[in-house]
């Protein structure tokens, strides 16, 4: 074989492997489901769709300090959840239909991850063939079925973890870009942008990338030390751009609801996910890759080895109770092993070729990426994992995901992932629900809506999350009681507690301590406490139960759905009992725990505990009896509620009023009262000094610091662009 033919064969082999790997993922996802103009009506993508819609209609929602009333009685949108994946979906939705944009934003990082691994290998100047084998090596992690909340895999992504997938895609690509930049100084701007994109997509892959980048910095120190100023500028630029989200995220973390995921202590499942024998074989091949890396001084695989070791150690030793759950580390460990195994396979094949020279051996070596792809695709098709176990190790029989409705990863009757809405009855019910919500908004006015969650994952309409789409259906008139971004609002625990009372069947369980047995009468009281205006039920049984509640008013029905009005449920109400100040003052970090505890008290619907307040309010220490001091109350009129502003009037001043909007830094009384007091569960109490009161959500110094950080990052980019242009002009002269 002449050199020209050999070079062409190599290029074709690489192209087939990389493109084939991407197409394998695409075909598994179901292109027809992705392109169907149907909003996801199951899993967390229902909530992501609402957030993308809000961002599309108001791009300023991407700025630090933004607010949205579309879920959880209001929450800091794009502040405690990474903004870049949402921004990408919003940008796509400006060009194509929202349902398609939402699904493309979800699946693109999965489809492109093999290409990112290949590009990283090429950028790091690894030997030919190795980058293509690395691309194929991403497939086992993508098709892994160990858990649905870990991140990275198709199963996790379709359960809502698309931000993790985006960050992992950028992390892999960025490791290649960093390697190239440290080696040659090429691409400071694109490297800075890719690293910032990693940071702005999800914190967990960001930590994995940071370990890899630091490792590369140490490994390649002799090659970049003379360019230390330029290298430092790239690092500063990436951090400055990332600060637009990380600064508020780190400062405001105490306002996040902990999800309560337990630590996975089945270390065999986590560290030997393919079974003991298969994983040991894989680890041995990966070790061959490590030895070959050390021998040939390949920087990128060396950094991957350090990342993988760190991920394995972290999986075991991360303590219980931290916000970083060890299951989130698992995909990084698994991906690292497979990428190192790809290096090991390449090294073994090259060694065989060197030992047994010949045309056939040489041709097989050139086709290595294609052979690897064929083996991988054939194995995946047999049963969702090349290890070919007869049953999933986590015991699941089905996986409900997005891209339309229910999709399975394990059921033998299913041959593909996204089917879209193939059940006509379900499609009809979803359409009826959207029509009912639009009808209610038009006839009865705007407000918050909640619904019976049904039987959790097995609800007949897909999942107990269809009302999350209420803002889209009603163009913002109706807002949902809950949503996907549970940890982005300190009010989430109270909302989920209310939903557990009004719902039958399985519980959502996040966070687990707030769930209570069904009790519709108690749930109606909670709905009023939280300012929920509408309640939606499904089926005759729940309709009959709701009819027994005197504070629920039948508004409208369509198909199996019935919408109910909650009597006397307003966003602002006078307090009939004095707020009680908890002493010593409870820190923001402990407030959610206190509120969850108080929520279980029968007095919690009558008395609000507050973080601070005037000296005239009663005080209580933890564990003491809470005094119930009655108040004459005032009358609230002229109520006007906007996305980030509320105003009202009272007929009596100096009496406390409860504002049923999530408290969060930045809420300010712009006129009519002196201060805002944080009240259980996470609402606001004000004491009017005049008859008209206006409250507005404003940006804080933390938000302005974040915007300043982003602006500095942009200036650094411009500076590097000007310097590169000057350098090119000098070279041309």
N, C-alpha and C positions, 0 to 999 in steps of 0.2 A: 504494500500500500504506500503510495507516494505521500509526501508531506501535505500536499494540497488536499488530497482526499481525506487524510486523517484529520486535518483541521476542520473540514466541512462536517465530517462525521461527529466530531466533538461538539460542534455548535448545534447540530440537529439533536444530538443526544441530550444536551443541556436544555434546549428549548422544549423538547417533548416532555422532559421530566418536570420542569418548572411549570409550564402551561398545563400539563396534565394534572399536576398536583392541585393547582388552583381550580381546574375544571372539576376535579373529583369532589372538592368541597362544594362548589356551586351546584353540581347535580344532586348531591346529597341534600342540599337545602331546598331544592325544588324551585326552579326559575319561575314557573307559572304562578306559584304562591307569592313569590316576591313581587311580581309584576301585577298581581291582582289588586284592584283598587278597593281593598277591604282593610279597614283599620284593624290592628291586632286586638282581639277581644279576649285575651287570656294572658296570664303571666304579667310580669312587671312592664312589658312593652306597652301595655295599655296606658300606664302612667307616663312612660317616656314619650308616648305620642302626644299626650296633653302638654308636657313640658316643651316639646319641640314646637307645637302649635303656638304656645304662648310666646316663645322666643321668635318664631317667624313673624307674628303679628306686631311684636315690639322688640326690635333688635337691641334696644337699650337694656333689655333684661340680662344681657351678657355682661354689663358693667357691674363692678363691685357695689354692693349696697342696694341692689335691686330687690323688688318684692313682688310676690304674686299671691292673689287671694284664691287661686284655683283649687287649692287642697289644704287640708289640715288647718282651717281657719286662718290661712295665710302662712307663708313660709319664705325664707330668703332664697329666691330662685337662683340657681347657678352659683351659689355661694358655698354650700356645704356638700355639693355634688359636683364632680369635675365638669367644667363647662364646654370643653372642646368637642366631645362627641355630640352634645346637644346642638352646639353651633353648626357642626357639619350637617346634621339633619335639617336644621332650620334653613341653611343655605341651599341644600338640595330641594327643599320644599318650595323655594322661590322659583325653581325651574320646572319641577315636575309635580305630579299630584302628591298631596301629603301622605296618603297611605303607602305609596311606593317609596317616597323619600324616607319615611320612618324605617321601613324594612331594609332598604339599601344601606342606611346608616348603621343598621344592626349587623348586617352580614358581610359588608365589604372588608372589615379587618380580618375576618375568618378566611375569606377567599384569597386575600392578598398576603397572608402570613407566609406561605411558602415562597412567594416572590421576594418578600422582605428578607428571609433567611438566605436566599440565593444572592440577593444584592449585597447583603452584609459580607458574605464570603468573598464576592468579587471586589468590593471596596477594600477589604482587608488584604487583598492580593494573595489569597489562598490558591493552591495549585488547581489547575483546571480539573473539572469533574467534581471536586469536593463541594463547591457551593451548590451544585445541582443536587447532590446526594443530601446535603443539609436541608434543601427545600423539601425533598420527599420525607425527611425525618421529622418534619413538623406534623405530619398527618396523624400519627398515633396520639399525640396530645390533643389535637383537634377533635378526634373521634373518641376520646376517652369518656367513659361513663361512670367514673368513680363517684362524682357528686354533682349536683345541679347548682350549687352556690359557690363553687370554688373559683370559677372564672376561667377564661381562656378557651375552653372546649366549646364545641358546637352546642352540646347540651346546656352548659352553663350560660352561654351567650343567648340562646333562645329562651332561657328562663329569665332574661333581663340583664345579664352582666355584660352588656356591650361596651361599656366604658373601659372595663378591664381589657377586653380584646383590642380596643384601639390603642391603649397604652402599651400592651405587649407588642403589637405590630410596630409601633414607633420605637420601642425599646430595642428590639432586634435590629431594626434598620439603623438606629442611632449608634449602636455598638460598632457597626461597620463604618459609619461615617466618622466616628471618633478615632477609630484605628487609622483610617486614611489621613485624617487631619494631623494626628500626632506624628505620623510617619513622614508626611510630605508637606504639611502646611496647607494642603488644598481644601477648599470648601468651607471656610470659616462660617459663612452666612447660613448655608444650608444645614451645616452641623448644628449651629445654634438653634435654628428653627425646629429641627427634628428633635433635639433634646428637650426644648421647651414644650413641644407637642406631647412628648412622653409624660412630662411633669403635669401637664394640664389635662391629662386624660384619666389617670387613676393613680393613687399613691402607692399601691402594692407593687405593680411592675416597675414603678419609678424607683423604689428601693432596690429592687433586683438590678435595674440598670445602673444605679449609682455605684453599687458594689463592682459591677463590671467596668464602669468608666474609671473608677479609682484604680482598679487593678491594671487597666491599660495604661493609665498615667504612670504607674510605677514601672511596669514592664518596658515601656517605650521611652523612659526618661532620657536615655542618652540621645535619642533622635529628636526630641523636641526641646531640650534644655536651652539651646541657643535662641529658640523662639518663645521664651517663657512669657514675654509680654503679650504676644499674639494669642498664645494658648490661654493665658489668664483672662484675656478679654472675651474669648469665646465662652469660657465658663461663667464669667460675670453676666454676659448677655443672656445666656440661657436662664440663669437664676433670676435675673431682673424680669424677663418676660414671664417666667413662671410665678413670680411674686404677685401678679394680678389676681391669682386665685389662692395661692398658698398662704399669703399673709392673713386674709380673713379666715381661711380654713383653720389655720393653727390657733389663731387668737380666739375664735368663736367655737372651738370644739366642745366646750362645756355646755353649749346649747343644743347639742345633738342627742337624740334618743338612742341609748345603747340597744343594739339588736338582740343581744343575749344569746348569740350562738355559742354552744359549748365547745371546749377544746376537743379535737379528735384525738383520742388516746389509742386508737387502733393503729399503732405504728407499722404493723405489717402491711395493712392496707395502704398506708400513706407512703411508705418507703419501698415496699415490694408490690406495687399495684398490679403487676402482671401475673402474680403468683410467685412463689419463692423460686422455683427453678428458672422460669422464663426471665424474671428480673435479674437473677444472678448472672445468667448468660449475657443479658443486656449490659449489666454493669461491667462484666469482664471485657466486653468489646469496647465499652466506653473507656475503661482503664487503658486498653491498647491505644485508644485515641489520645489519652493524656500523655502516655509515654512518647508517642509519636510527636505530639505537640512540643514537648520539652526538647526532644532530640532535634527537631527542625526549627525551633524557636518561632512557632506561629503564635502571634500575639492574641488574636481573637479567640481561638479555642482555649488558650491559656486563661483568658478572662472568664470564659464560659465555665471552665472547670472550677474556678474560685466561686463564681456565682452559684453553681450547682451544689457545691459542698456547703456553702453558707445557707442555701435554701433547705437542704436536708437537716442541718444542725438546728436552724430556726424552727422547722416543723416540729421537732422533738422538744425543744427547750423553751419556746415561747410560753410564758406562764398563762394560766387561766385568768380571764377577766380583762385582758388588754383589748383595746379596740381592734388590734390586728389579730384576727383569728387564724390559727395555724392552717386551717383548710385552704386559706387563700394563698398559702405558700406552695401548696402541692403542685399546681400546674407549672410553676417556674422550675421546680425540681424535676418534674417529669420531662419538660421540654429540654432542659439542660442535659439530662442523661441521653436523650435521643440524639441531640445535636452532637454530643461527644461520641456517641456510638457511630454516627455517620462518619466522623473523622477516623474512628477506628476501622470501620469497614473499608474506607478508602485506603488506609495504610496497609491493611491486610491484602487487598487486591493488588496494590502496587508491589508489595513484597512478592506475591505469587508471580506477577508478570516478570519481575526481575529474576526470579529463580527459574522460571520456565519460559524462556523467550520463544516466540513463534507468532505467526500471523493470527491464528485462532485466538490465542490468549490475549494478544494485543487488541483484537477487535472486541472481544468480550469486555475488556477493561474499559474501552471507549464507550461501550453501551451500558456501563455500570448504573448510571442514573435511571435509564429506562428500565433495566431489569429490576432495580429496587422499587420503582414505581409500580410495575406490574405485580410484583409480589405483595406490595402493600395494599394495592387496590383490591386484589383478589382476597386477601386476608380480611380486610375491613368488611367486604361484602358478605363474608360467611356469617359473622355475628358481631357486629359493632365493636370489634376489638381483635387485634391480630392474635391475641392469646387464646381465642376460641373457647372461652368458658361457656358451659351450658346454661348458666344462669348468672345474672349480674351480681357482682360481689356485694353491692350495697342493698340487695334485696328488693329493689324496685321492679315492678312488672311493666310499668308504663311511665312515660315522661310527658307531662302536659307542657307544651311550649307555645310559641307565638306564631307569627307569619300566617295568621288566619284563625285557626282554632287549635284542636288537640292533635298532637303529633306524638308518635311513640318511638322509642329507641330500642325497644326490646321485643315487642309483640311480633311473633312469627308471621302474623297475617299482614303486617305492614311491610312494604318494600321500599319506602322512601320517607324522607322527612316531610317537608311542608306540603300538605295536601290542599291547604286553603280551606274555604268553607265548602265542604263536600256534603254536609248534612243540611238539606233544604229546610227542615223544621227549625234548626238552630239559626240559620240565616234569617228566617222569617221573624223569629223571636227577637233577634238583635235589632232588626229594622223597626219592629214594633216598639221596642224600648226607646230607640232614638227618636221616633215620631212622637211618642208620649212625652218625652222630656221637652221637645220643641213646643208641643201643644201647651204644656204646663207653663213654660216660660212666657209664652205669648199671652196666655189667658190670665195667669195668676201672679206674674211678676217674677223678678229675679230673687235668688236666694241660694242657700246651701242645700244640697241633696245627699241623702245616704240611702242605702238599700240593704235588704236582707242578703247576707253573703251566701246563703244557701249552704250546700255541702262542700265548702272550700274548693278543692281542686276538681271536684266532680259535679259542679253546678251545671244544669242543663244548658245554660247559655255560654258555656266556655269556662268562665271563672268568675269569682265574686268581685270583679273589678270593672264591670261594664259601665258603672256610673262615673268612673274616673274620666270617661270621655264626655261627660256632660258639658264641660266648657266648650268643647269643639262643636257638639251638636247645637248648642244654644248661642254660639258666638260670644261666650263669656258671660252670659246672663246668669246661668246656673253654674255653681261651683261645687266641687266634690268634697265630701267630708274627709276623704282620705286619698291616698295616692301611692305611687311607688316609692317616693323618697322619704321613707319612714324616718330615717335617721337625720333628715334635714329639718325637722321641726320638733321642738320640745313639747308640743301639744299632741304629738302622734299617740303617745300612750293613752291619753284620755279619750281620743277619738276611737282607738281600737278597743278600749274597754267598752265604750258605748256600742260599737258594732257587735261585740260579742253578746251583749244583752239583747239586741234586737234580731239576732241571727240564730238559725238552727243549724245543726250538723257540726262538722269539724271546725276547729278554730284556726285562725291564721297563725297564732303562736309566736309573733314577733312584735314586741318583746313578750316572752311567755308569761311574765308575772301579772300582766294586766287583764288576762282573759277571765271571764266569769261565765257561769251557766246561763242559758237563755232565760230572760225575764223581761218580756216586752213592756210591762208596766214600768219597771225600773228604767228600761231603755228610753221610754218616752220622756221621763224626767231628765235623763242625761242629754237627750236631744235638745230639750229646751235649755238646759244649762249651757250647752255649747252653741246655741243659736242656729240649730239645724231647722230649716223651714219645711223641707219635703222629705218624705220617707216612701220608698218604692218597695213593693212586695211582688212576689212571683207565685202564682198558683192560688187555687181556691182555699187551701188550708190556711196559708198565711193571711189571706184576705179575711177569712172568718175570724181569725184571732185578732187582727187589727180592728175589726168592727167593734170588738168588746171594749176598746180603749176610748174613753170619752174625750180625750185630748187629741185624738186623731180624726181628721175630717176627710172623708172620701172626696177627692177632687175629680179624678178622671181614670178611666180604664181603657186598655187597648190590648187585645189578645189576652195572654195570661198575666199581664202587668197591671198593677193598680198604684196610682200616685196618691199619697195622703198628705194633707197639710198638718203641721204640728202647731197646735193652738198655743198662743202666748209665747212664741219662740222668736225673740227679737235679738238683734246683734248688740243692742245697748239696753240695759235694764237697771232700774234702781235696786239697791240692796235693801232687803228687809231685816237683815241682821248685820251687826257691825263686823267688818273684817277683823281678824285676829292676827297680830304680829307674832311671829315665831322668834323667840330669843333663846340663845344668842343667834345673831343673823345667820341665815343659811346661805352658803355660797352658791353661785350659779351651778357649780359642778355637782352639788348635792340636791339641787332643787327638784329635779325630775324624780329622784328616789323618794323624797319627802311627799311629792304630789301623788305618786303611785300608792304610797302607803295610806295617805289621807283619803284617796279615792275609794278605798274599801270601807270607810266609816259611813254609817247611816247619816251622819251630820254633814257629809261633804256636799250634799245638794242644797244645804241651807246656809252653810257658813264657808266663807273663803279664807283660807290662811294666806297671809301676805308676807313678803320678804322684809318690808319696812312700812312705816306709816306714821301719822301724827301721834303725838303723845296721848291724845284722848282715846285712842283705840286700845282695847284690852290686849294684854300680852299673855303668852303661854310658852312654857318650856316643853321640849319633847317628852312625851309620856304623861304629861299632866292633862287633866280634864279641860276641854276647850269650852270657854264661856260662850253662852248664846245670848248676846245682848241685842234685843230687838230695836229696830229703828222705825221711825214714822214713815220714812221713804219720801221720794219725790216723784214727779211725773216727767217722763221723757217724751219729747215731741220733736217734730221737724228732723227726723233721723235721715241722714244721707250717707250712704256707704259707698266708697269707691275702692279701687284696687289698693291704693296706699294712703287713703285718707278717710276719716270719718268725722262727721259733725252732727251735733244734736243740741237741743235746748232743754232746759229744766225749769220747772216753776218754783223750785226751792233750791237755794244754794247751800253750800257747806255740808251736803249730805253725799255719801259715797255712791258712785255709780259704777256698775260692772260693764266693761267693754269686752265683748266676746271675740276678740281678735288675738292671735298669738302674740305674746310679748316677745320682743327681740330688740337688741341694741339698735338705736336709730329712731324708734318711735318717740315722738315728742309732742307735747301739748303746745300748739302754736298760739292758742288763745283760750282763756277762760278757766284755767286751772294751773296750779303751781308745779305739779309733778305727776308722774305715773308710778304706780306701785304694782310690782309683780304679784299676781294672785294665783292660787291653785285653780285648775291644774297648771295652766300657763297662760292666763288671761291678764287683763289690765284693769286696775281700779284707779279712778280719778275722783278728786273732790272738787266740784265746780265752785269757783269763786264768783263767776258771772253766769247769766242765764244761757249764754251761747258758748259752746265749747267746740274747738276744732283740734283734731289730732292728725298728725302727718308722719309718715315714715320717711326720714331724712337720712342722708349718708353721714357716716361718722368719720372721725380722723383715721380710723383703721381702713375704711374704704378708700379714702383719699390717698393714704399711703400706698395701698395696692395699685391704684391707678398711676401714681407717680412712679412706682416700680416698673410698671409696664411701659410708661413713657420713656424711662431711662433705657430700658431694653431696646426700644425702637431707635433711640438716638445712637446707641452702640451699634446697631445694625447699619444705620446710615453712615456712621463713621467708618465701619469696616468696608462698606461698599465704596466710599470715596477713596479710601486708602488703596483698595484693590484696583480701582480705575486709574489712580495715579501710578501705581506700580506697573500696570500694563502699558501705559503711555511711555514710561521711562524705558521699558523693554523694547518697545517699537522704535524709539529713537536710537 
